[in-house]
Structures are given as structure tokens and as C-alpha cells.
Amino acid sequence: MDPRPTLEAPDDDPWLWLEEIEGSRALAWVAEQNARTLAALEDDQMAADAAGLKAALDRPGKLPFISRRGGLVYNLWQDEAHPRGLWRRTSLASFRQEAPDREVLWEVLLDLDALAREEGEDWVWAGSALLPKALDRALIRLSRGGGDAVVVREFDLTARRFLPEGFTLPEAKGGAEWLDRDTLLLSTALGEGNATTSGYARRVRLWRRGESPLAAPVIFEVPEASMAAWGSVDREAGQETLVFIERTGFFDATVWIGDRTGPQTKIPLPSDAHYMWQRGFLAVKPRTPWVVGGTTYATDTLLGLTLADLLAGRVAPQILFTPAPRRALQGFFWCDGRLVLSILDNLAPVFEILTPGAGPWQRAEIPDLPRIGVVSLWPLDADEEESDGSLLVMAQDPVTPPQLLLADAKAPATPALLKASTPSFVAEGLVVTRHEAVSTDGERIPYVQIGPRGEASGRAPGRAAVHLSAYGGFQVSRLPSYSAVTGRLWLEKGGTAVIGQIRGGGEFGTAWHEAGRRALKRQSHDDFAAIAADLVARGVTVPERIAAEGGSNGGLLIANMLTRYPERFGALFCTIPLIDMRRYTRLLAGASWIAEYGDPDIPEEWDFIRAFSAYHAAEPGRRYPPILLATTRRDDRVHPGHARKMAAKLQAMGYDAHFYEPEAGGHGYGKDNGEVARFAALGAGFLRRALERGFAPLCTCAAVPRSHQRPEAFGNPFV
């Protein structure tokens, strides 16, 4: 019977039953798949790898991330004794203690492990918001198993307990912000009619203490077809202003300012522009050319003006940043009245601080930051009204553990070291080099290689075991950071790691993203395949020694490597992926990504989407490399049905396809370091074995029970 896909209609999918996340038949299939995969891959080596990685992730000397509120720094700390985490706080002076005999003294506010045991819930920390000024109450967000949907509960920081009669919001996507001690600004998808087609909140309410959240009056609402509605609070200069946001698409939003009665004034800027204001000054970066008064401001140009002038129709902005082909603004934010720019100059990090005024804005650069690797910068203070201009800087590269430094937006100088992480793997003998591959259309695609010195330039005939990864979507930049997972599971074992900066990402700005979006999504996949080919051309390795891994949008990338470029890889690890692009808009948050991929319900858009829908492209009789598809059941962003259905289809065609789905984890690899380590060790073990064995299967797909193959369905059209 011929299992080749022939269909066009999304409901003709014979594996549709695997989309029933908690369906009994689907769960039986998942249990059987997990058992088969673990039987094939679990051994002493995998157990040792998982244990070693967990120890590295739990190590006492790792970097604690902090945020300051009311003069104290807060941190969520996870280690072996506290896998879910301790929410704690201390003074900045105590945090800076470095001597071993002068241990940082933390005040523990909440033990999440104890809470989970006490309540019998699979709680995962999802954040907190303290009551401004008083700082004695917090809204704590808790996720079951790591999903995006959260429970919100009011917590008393003085008594260190949840308030039985306090604000409590049942599980839903969305959240709440403090207006005052007895009033919240609520944005939630809870309840019938309150979610958009993407599954996010479509109504904003004024929720007063003592009333039911769904009885709270609606003060802002968006159409169901919009992506989401959100409300936030601006307390600048002691005056409360509410900000209402309608996100009409992933890259488009309309913003109003108003008060507790609702929106009053629309911000007259293009919907695709990114903008932020503070103390009357506004910074705007248009995604597409913006014409104002006969002047055209190019994509990704950063413009400065006053909010008052904008609202009055007097738009004559200053140009604050001009992009170049390989110089791109990655982001910007305000800190204590100053604008901080994050720039990649041919992938080297640069940070500038601009001080606005009546004339040209003053400009300074933060000095003495590394030019290789990844540098991140953000305000130390969680609430702008408390900020004194302090900035946190994190610097790292693939072989250098992260350092946390302190800088000052008011007087840029060499940042001072706060903390340095201990290593999570042995990097001795490893070098980091940068290279470029040439894609199918001639574009130069950069990539970073980490491995033994001799492999940096290639030595034919090289046979390095290469781990290749990239992302290539949503204008997200994929940069070479320090990774305990890659270091422990690949580099320490003599392997080479490669990170690609393919199109669809944001490494070189909006143009780089546009070149890998919608009809050009295939081009980003071509870029990844070009890197694999370049590694061979440079003499680093051979195709059967290249393992590729990617998650989410990167999972779509890996699935396309299977169907479009199988000859360039020895093994593939496809995690929390999108794969079925005919039905993706019908699954969980999928409708929110139409701006990235296109709408499969529009025939002319389906014509180009089908070209990168690996679920439809898979066909029998080809020489596909072994693949492990892995997802999590609690992923409420990318539906686990994508990975389930692709595995089922490939197995029915006789391919060496494995599947793994733990129950918890959300849109990630696990809810704690133990789960993350197990997930990652399983994937790395699969890849290494496959490279060692070539195309020999790890176990036979004939073992898949016929009851789960549904061969009778192959007579129907297949998406």
C-alpha cells in the first residue's frame, strides 16, 4: 500500500488522532514510542552523560541572575537540592562577596519544591511582580509542567506565604499587573470568548480585590482574529498612565495610552515600528520605510523625537542609528532617561548610550567589552521608577564561562566584575573560529566553529564528529554562547560544534530576516545545508559525520534537512518542532506565526508553504538519515502533534525514525535541570551512535504495531 502524501485538505490527515494531546489512543502510542526509544538508547553511557550534565547545570559556581527591587536583588536559584528553585533575595553588597569564607547571605522567600510537594502540583516558576513602592506583596506566576499557561497568586513577602483570600487567577495564558494594592490590570485568555484564535488574551479588565476575575469590567478588547491584547502601567513622574496594546500580528501592533476607563489616545506610528518612550522622549525603529513630511526613513533606522511632538503631529526626528549591510541594531531600551543601543557590527557586540536633549542627542560607548562572543546588557532595576542608571552586562563565548558585570548608563566606563561563573566543561585545546559558506543564491552565510585546533582550518580527509545547529526565524539572532549541554555532551568527547547565522534570523537586521521569511523560508534552509557542504569542502568532516539539531522553528529546519538535503547529514535531532505546515495555524499558538510562514488557507500562500512543509514532502524510497523527533506533552505553544505525526508517518514508510515525549517541559527540554539533562543526553547519545554506525538502524521500524500505523488511511488524500 502506497503511503505517499497526496492530499490538500488539512482534515484528510490519517494521523490526525495524534493531535489529541491527552487522547487515550495517542497516549498509548506515545508510551510505546518512549519505551522503544529508551530501550534502544538508555545505557550506562547515557546515564553517566545525564548525571554529568545535571551536575554541571546544578554546580554551585554557576552564575546567579539577579534583578533589583527596592534596593535588594532577587534571584530564582536551582541546584541539586532545589531542582524547582528557591526564590530569594539579598543586598547587592552581599551579592558581590567573592571570598569563599564570606558566603552570600540569602533570605529565602519561597521554596518551590516544598510548595509542589505540599500542594501535589507540578509547579514551575514563571516569574513575579512586586507591588510598587510597598514591595510587601507579589503576584507570583506558576506553570504546571512548564507550559505557557500560568496560575497567578498573591504572595505576602513579610509572612512568606500565599494569601488565601488574595488575588488568585486560574490557569490561563496572560497575566496581571498591579495598579494599586487592591486593583490589578488583568489580561487573560481565561473563560469562554476571552481568547484570540492564537490562544492569547483578547480582553483587558480592571480587576478589583474581592471580585471574580471574569466579572471584572472590560476596559479594552480586540477582535478574535488579532494575536493578543495586553495592558501595562507607566508610572513615570508619579503619574499613572495605562498602555493598551493590540498585537495584530507577530510583527505588528497598535498602541493606545489611557487611564482606568480605557484607551484615550492612539500612538500615531506605523504598526510594524518598534518604539519605546521615557521622560517625554521617544525612540522609533521602523520595520519598513516610513515616509514623514516627504522624507523617507529607511528600514531599521533608529529615530529620536519627543512624544509631545508626535502626538501634536510635529514629526521631525533625529537619526540616531543608520544600519549598514552587516551592521544592525539588535535592540534598544531606556534606563534612567538614557537610551541604550545594542548593535552587532559584523557580529561583534557594540553598546552605545544616547542622552536626549533639545539639540543633538549625546552619544557614548561602553568601553572594554569583548568583541568576540556574546555580550548582553539590561537594567539592573526591574522598575524604571527605581532606576539609578545601573546596568548589568553578561559576557561569554563558546569556551569562556559567563561573567556578570556592572555598568553605569550615566557615566559609561569599563564595567566592574560582579560574578564569574565556574566552567561547566573542560575547554582546554578548543579554539573558536569564524567562517562563511556560500548559499544557493550566492549569499555569504557566516558560521562559528568550536573544536580542536587542527580542525579549524580543515585537514583532509577530516572526519570530525560535527554538531551543527541554527535557528533562522522570527528575526532571532543565534549567536555563539557558552553551553554546558554542547560542551559536556559534544566538545569534551572530542567533537566539533558549529553554530550558523542563517537568514530568517536577525543577525544583520530586518533584511536578513526578510530573506528567510514566508516564501523565502526555504532559503534559510538552503543556508543551513550550505554550511554542512562547506564543512566538507574545507576538509573538516564528511557528510555522514555531521549531526544536526534544532528546536521549534529550528525543528522545522531540521525536518527540512531530512526531506530536502538528506545526503548532507549523518543524523538529525528534531526537537519541539513545527513540521505540519498545512495545519499549523489550527494548533495552539500557530495562528500567531502567520506573519513568519504565511497562511496555508490562502491557496497562493499554500503554494509556497508546501515547499517547506516537511510533513508533506516526506516520501518512501529515499535514503533518509536516522532521526530522533522529541517534544513535550506540556508544550502549549508548539503542538506536540507535529513531532508525533512526523514520527508515525516516517515509521510507516519504513524509515529509522525515533520518538520521545516526556510529560513536562513546556516549550523546552524540561522543567528542571534533571529533566533537561536527560532530554539532552538522550538526543546527544542518539546522534553520536548514529554517526558511529552510519546508516545502520538502531532498531527496526517493523516493530511498530500495525494498530498504530493505520495503513487503511493511506488510501485517503494525505496532507
N, C-alpha and C positions, 0 to 999 in steps of 0.2 A: 504494500500500500504506500502511495507516494505522499510524504509529509511536507512537500514543498509549499510555501505560503502562496496563496493566490488571491487573497481577499482584499477588499477595500473597506467594508463596513466594520466599525470597531466592535460591534456586538457579535460578529461571526467568529470571534476568537475561541478556539476549542479549550484553551487553558484559563478561561475566564473565572472558573471556580477557585483558582489560586489567589484571586484578588480578595476573597472573603478572609480577612485577616485572622479572625477567630473562628472561622468555619471548621467544623469537625473534620471534614474530609481534607481540607487544606492543612490543618494542624497534624493530622496523621501522616500526610505526605512530608511535611517539614520534619517531624520526629524521625521518620525513616531516613530521610536525607542526612540529617545531622548524625545519626548513628553510623551510616555508611562512611561519611566523610571523616568522622573521628576515628572509626576503626581503621581507616586507611592511613591517617596522618598522625594520630596520637602515639607517641612512643617516648622513651626516656629523653631523647634529644629535645623534642618539643616541650616536654615538661620542664627540662632544665632551662631552655630558652625563655619560656614564660616566667619562670621563677626569677631568672636573672634580670629580665626586663622589668618585672614588677619591683624588684629591689632597687633598680636604678630609678624608676619613677617615684618610688617612696623614699629615696635617700634623704637623710636629714639635711644635707648640704645643698639641696636644690633651692632655687630662687623663690622666695615668697613674694607674691604680687600684692601690692597694697593700694589703698585709696584712703584719703584723709577726709574726716568729717569732724567738725568741732574740735580740731586740734589733736585728735587721735587717729592713728592709722588702723584700718580694718583689713582683715585677711581671712580667706577660707583656706584652711590647711588640711591636706590629705596625706596620710602616711600609712604604714603597715598597721598601726594600732587604731587608726581612724580613717578607714577607707572611704567613707562618705564625707567626712570632713568635720572640722571644728571651725565655727565662726568665732573669731576672736579679735581683740584689739589691744593696742599698746601705744605708748608715746613714740614720736619719731626719734627722740633721743635714745630711747631704749632699743628701738629697731636697729639703730646704727651700731650697736655694740658688736665688736668683732672678736675680742679676746675669748678663747674657749672657757675661761673661768668667769666670764661675765655674760651669762646667758640672758637672752631677751626674755623679759617677764611679760607674758601674755595674760590678759583677762579673757577667759572663755565665756562667751555669751550663750552659745548653743552647740550641743553635741548632737550632730545629725544622726550618727549611728545609734545613740541611745534613743533618740526620738523615733527612729524607724523601728527599733525593737519594741518600744513601748506601745506604739500605735499599730504595729503589724503592717506597715506600709513600706513600699519600695521607694523611699524618698531620695531624691537627688536635688542638690542645691541649685537654684536657678536665679538667685540674686536677692537684693534687699534695697529698700528705700527708707531712709530715716526721716522722721518728722522734722522739717526745717526749724532751725533755731533751738527748739527744746531738746531735740535729739534723744528723747527718752522713749520713743515709740518707733517701731519699724514695720513696714509691710514686707513680709518675707514670702518669696516665691518658691514653691516646692513642686517639683515634677515627679510624676510616678514613672520610674524606669528611665528617665532621661528624655522624654518626649517634649515637644514644644508647648503643649498644653500644660498649664500650671494651676495649682491651688494657691490663692493669696490669703495670708492670715496675719492678723495684727499681733505684734510681739512687744512685750514690755521689757525694755533693756535694763530697768532698775531691778525688777523682780526676776528677770531672766526666765520668763515664761510666756506662753501664748495666752491671750486674754479670752476666756470662754465666751464672753459676750461682746468681743471686739469685732472689727470688720473681718468677715470671712467670705471669700469668693470661691464657689465650687470650681472644679477643674474645667478649664476652657483656654483657648488661645486669647491673648490680650493681656491686660494688666490694669493697674491703677496708680494714680499719683496723688500725693497729699495736696489739698488746698488749705485746710486748717485741721486742727485736732479732731474735728467732728465731721469733716466733709472730704470726700475723695472725688477726683475726676476719673471716671470709670470708662475704659474702652474694652469691651469683652464680646466674644462670639457666643457667650453662654445663652442658651434658650432659643426657641424656635424663631426664625426670622431675623436673628441678630448676627448672622454670619454672611460674609460675601461668598461668591462662588469659589473663591480661593481658600475659604475656611477661616478667614480672619474677621476681626470685629468690623461691623458696619455702622454701629451707633456709639456715640459718646454720651454718658449720663452724668448727672450731678447726684452723687450718692451720699446721703446724709446718714449719720450714725442712727442705728435702730430700725432702719427700713430695709426691706428686701431689695437686693441689687436690681432685680428686674422691675421693681416698682418705682425705681428712681427715674425722675423725669429725663427725657431725651433732649439734649440741647444741640446735638449735631448728628447728621445722618447722611450716608452716601448710598448711591444705588447698589443693588446687589452685585451688579457686574463689575463694580470697581474692585480694586485689590483689597483695600483696607481703609479704615478710618482710625484716627488716633488723636488724642488730646494731650497737651502738655502745658506746663506752667512756667511763665517767665516772671521772676520777682525782682527784676533789675530796679535799683534805686528805691527799694521798698514798696514798689507799686506792682500789684498783681495784674498780669496780662495773660489771658489764655490763648493758646495757639492751637488751631484746629487744622488737621492735615487730612486731605483726601488723596490717597495714593491711587491714581487711576491705572497705573501700570508699574512695572518694576523700575522703570527709569523716568517716570512722570508723576508729578504731584501738584496739587493746588493747595495753597496755604491761606488761611484767614487768621486774623487776630481779633480778639473779642473779650468777653467777660463771662460771668456765670450765667448770663441769659443766652449765650451762644455767640456765633461768629458775627463780626460787625464790618470788618474791612478786609477785602481780598488783597493779597500781595500781588501787585501787577508785574509779575515776571514770567518768563516762559516756563511752561510746565516741566520741561526737561532740564532746567537750570538747577544747579546745586548752589544754595546760598545759606548764609548764617549772618546774624547781626548781634551786636553788643554795644551798649552805651551810645546808641544812635548811629553807629557806623555799620555798613553792610558790605559783605564780600560776596560776589556772584561769579560762578563759573558756568557759562552756557555749554550745553552738550552739542547743540547745533548752532550755526551762525545766528547772531542776534543783531537785528537792524534797529538802531535807535537814532532818530533825527537825521537820517541819511547816512549814518556811519554804521558800517558792518563790523561787529566784533567777532573774531573767529572762534571756532570750537576750542574749548579748553583754555581760552584766555581768562585770566582772573581780573575782575574789575572791582574797584572800590568806590563807594559813594555813601551818602547818608540816607537813612531810612526816611527822614522827613522829606528830602528832595524827591525820592522815589514816589512816595505817596502823593506828593504835590504835582507830580508829572514833570519835575525838573531833573532829567536824567542826562548827566554829563560826566560819566565815570572816569576815574583814573585807571590806567592799565597797570596792574600790579605784577602780573606774570604773563610772559609770552611763550607759548610752547614751541619746541623745535622737534624735528623728526625723531630724535632719540633723547629728548629732554621733556619730561612730563610731570605735571602736578599730580601727585598721588592723593592728596587730601589737604584740608586746612581746618583750623579751629581757632576760637578765641580763648584767650587766657588773660584775665585781669586787664582787659582793654586793649590787648595786643593780638595781632593776627599771626598765627604760626603756620608756615607753609612747609609741607613735606614734599620734596622733589626727588625724582630719580633722574640723574644726569648720566645717560648711557649706563643705567643700572646702578650707579654709585649714589648713595644717600646724601642728600643735602637738606639742611633745615634753615629757613630764613624767618626772621621775626620782623614784622612790619608794625610800626606805631602810627596810627592815623592822626590826622590833624587838619587844619584849614587849608594848608598847602600840600605839597607832595608828601606822601607818607614816608616816614623814615625807615630805613632798612638796615638790618644787621644779620650776620650769620653766626650760628652756634659753632664755635671753632673746635678743632681737635677731635672730631668724630671719625670713626673708621670709614674708609672709602670702599672697603670690600666687605661683603656680607650684608646683614640686615640690621638696620637701626630703626627703632620705633620710638615715638615720643608722644606723651599725652599729659594733661594736667594732673597734678598730684591731688588736688581737691575735687571731690565729687560734685560739690555745689559751687557754681560760679560766684555766688554772693559771698562765699568764704575765702575765695582765692587770694593769695598774696603774690601770684605770678610763678609759683613753684611748678616745675616741670619734671616729670620722670622720663628718663631715657633708658631704653634697653638696647644693648649692642651685642651682636653674636655673629658667628659664621659657622659653616658646617663642621669645623673641627675645634672651635673655641666656644666653651660654655657661655651662656648669657651673663652679662653684667648689668646691674641696675645702678643708674647714676642719677644725680640730682642737678638740675639746671634752673636758671632764673630767666624768665621772659623779660623782666625789666632791665637786666644788665647781662646780656649774653656773654658768657665766659666759658672756659674749659669746665665741663661738668665734673662734679665731685662724686667719687665712688661711694655708693651706699652698701651694696652687697654684690658678691660674685658667687655664682653657682659652682659647686664642685662638679667634676666631669661625671658623665654617665656612661662613658665608654672610653677605651684606650684609643687615642688618635695618633699615636706615635707612628711615623713613617708615612702618614697620609698627606697628600697635597691637594689643593683646590685650584682648579684651572678653568678658564672660560673659553668656549669655542663657539663656532657658528656653523649651522647646516644650511643648505640651500633647498628651499621648498619647491614644490611643483611649478610655481609661477615665478621663481627666481628670487623671492624674498629671502633675506638672511634671517635665520632663526637662532637666537642665542640659547646656549645651554651651559650649565655649570657641571663639572665633573669632579668627583671626590674619590680618591683611590690611591693606591701605591704609586710612588713617584715614577716608576718605569712605564706606567700605563698612561701617564699624562700626555705623552706625545705619540703613543702607539708603538708597538714593536711587533711587526708582522712575523708569523701569523698569530696575533694576540687571541687569547681565549678567555679574557676576563669574564667573570660572572657579573653581569651588569644588572642593576636595579634601576629602571627608568620610570620617571613619574612626571606628571604635568597636570594642569587643570584646564585652562583655556576657555573661560566663560565668565559672563557677568561682570567684566572689567575688573576681575580679581587678579592681583599680581601674585605670582608664585615665585617666591624668592628663596635663596639658599640659606635656610636657617639651621640651627643646631637641633638634631633629632636623636633622642635616646633610642627610638624604635629603629631607625635606619642604622645608627651606629652600632647598637648591640647585635642586631639580627642580620646585618649585612657587612658593614665595614670591618668590624672586629674579626669576622670569619674570612677575611681576605677578599671580599667582594668590592665592587666599584659601584658608586651611586651617581646617578645623573638626574638633574632637575632641569626641565625645559621651560622656557618662557615663550610659549606658543601663542599665536594670535587668538583672539577671543578674551584674553586677559587684559590687564590694564598697565602693563609694564611701560609701554610707550604711549599711553594716553588713549583717548576715545577712538582715534583712527585704528589703533591696534586691536581694540575691541570690535569695532565695526567690521574689520576684515575677517572676523571669525564668528559672526552673529547671523542668525536666520539663514538666508540662502547661502551664506558663506561659511556656515558651521563646518562643512566638510573640509574647508581649507585649514582650519585649526587642526583637524585630524591628519591632514596631509603633512602639516608641520611636524607633528609628533613622529610620524613614520619617517620623515626626512632625517630627524635626529638619530633614529635607530640605524638608518642607512649610513649616516656619516660616521658613526662609531665603528662600523665595519670598514668603511673606506679609509679611515685613519689607522686601521690596524689594531684597534683596541680589543675587538672581540669578533665573534661570528654570530649570525642571526640566532642560531639555536642556543646561544648562551646569553640572550637578552631576555630578562623578565620585566614585565611592565605592570604597574599598579596605578589605580586611580579610583577616587571616590566621588559620589554624587554626579555632578556634571563631568568630573573626571572618570566616573564609571561608564558614562555614555561614550567617552573617548576610548576606553579600553574595549568595550563591546564592539566598537567600530574597527579597532585594530584586529579583532578576531575575524570579522567578516570581510574587511577590505584589504588588510595587509598581513594575513596570517603567516606568510613566508618570512617575515622580518623578526619574528619573536619565537622564543622557546617555551614561554609560559606566561599566563596572564592572571592577575588577581583583580577582580572587578567588585568594588565594594559600594554599598548603599546607593546603587546606581539608578539612573533613568535609562530605560532601554526601549520600551514600547512607546514610540513617539506618536502612534495613532490614537492611543487612549490616555496619554499623559495628562491632558487637561481635565480629564474626568476623575483623576486620582489625587485625593488630598489637596496639597497646595499647588498642584500642577498648573491650574489656570493662571497663577501669578507669574508664570515664566513664559507666557506667550510672546512677550517683547524680546526674549532671548532666542526662542526657537521658531516662532511662527504658530499659526492656528491650523491644526490638521483638519478642522471642519470647513475651511475655505479651500476649495479644490485646487486653486493655483498655488496656495501655500503648501498643501499636502504634496504637491508635485516636487517641491524641493526638500520638504521634511523627510519624505520617504527615502531620500538618498542617504540620510544618516540615522534612520531607524533600524538599528541592528537586529531588532526582533523580527523584522520582515525580511531583512537581507540574508539571514542565516539559511543555508540550504544544504542538502545532503551531498555527499560525494566529494567534498573538498578536504584539504589537509589542514584542519584547524589545530593550533597548538592546545595543549591542556589548559583548562581554565577553571578557576575557583570563583564562583559568584557568592557573595556574602552580603547579608543585610541584617537588620534587627527588627523584631516584631513591634517594638515601641517607636519606631520611626514614623512620626505623624507628619513628616514633611514630604519625603520621597517614599511613595508607597512600596512596601516590601514585595508586592505583586510583580514589579518589574524584574527583580532578580529571580523570583520563584518561577515565573513563566519562561524566562530565557533558559534557565537550567532544565526545566521539564522538556522544552522543545529540543534543545541540543541533545539531551539524553535519548529522546525518542528517535532522533536521527542517527544515533549510534556514536556520538562524539564523547570524548573524555572530558565531561563537564561535572564538576563537583559543586555542592551547595552547602551553605552553613548559615543558620539563623538563630542566634541567641535571642532570648525573650526580651531582655532590657537593652538599653544603649541609646535609644533615641536616634537622631541623625549623626551617629558617631560610632565608635568602636566599643563602647561600654560605659557604664555609669561610674566605675571606679577603676583604679589602676590595675587591679587584678583582672578585671574583665577586658580592659584594653590590652593588657599584656597577652592574655590568652588568644584573643582575636588576632592580634598582630603576629604572634608566634605561629599560629596555625597557618596564616597566609604566607609568611616567610618560609616556613618549612615546606609548604606545598611548592612554592616557586623553586627553592633550592633542589628539591628532589626531582622536579620536572627537568631542570637544566642538567642534572647529573644523568638522568635516564633518557634524555632526548624525548622522542615522541611516544615512548612506551607507556601505555596507560597504567595508572596507579591501581585501578580496579576496573572491572568490566561494567559497562553500562547495561549489558544484558541482564544485570541483576535487578534493574528497576522493574517492580511488579507491573504486570500488564494492566492491573486495575487503575494504576496511576498514569499510564501512558495514553489512555483513551484513544486507541488507534481508530475507532469508528469516527472520531471527529475529523480525521484528515480528509474525509470526503467533502467537507464543507469548505467554503472560502475561508482563508486564514489571513488575518491582518499581518 
